[in-house]
Amino acid sequence: MDAKCLSCNNKANYDIEIDKIICKKCKTEIDYDKYIETMKDRALTLADDFQNNCDRPGY
């Protein structure tokens, strides 16, 4: 399964046998559970930023 590298934003791979996301380009390795938590935090931040921008007058 493919994933997005948290360091370089390129395509990384999920190695199901060792439960890690591994980027071949920048050699980043991260546990799958930590990867999911980090991506969830990023999604929440994006949603908050979007909501804050929508709340501004003139948007």
Summary of the structure (lengths in Angstrom):
residues: 59
radius of gyration: 15.1
end to end distance: 38.6
largest distance: 51.0
contacts: 137
relative contact order: 0.15
helix: 39%
strand: 24%
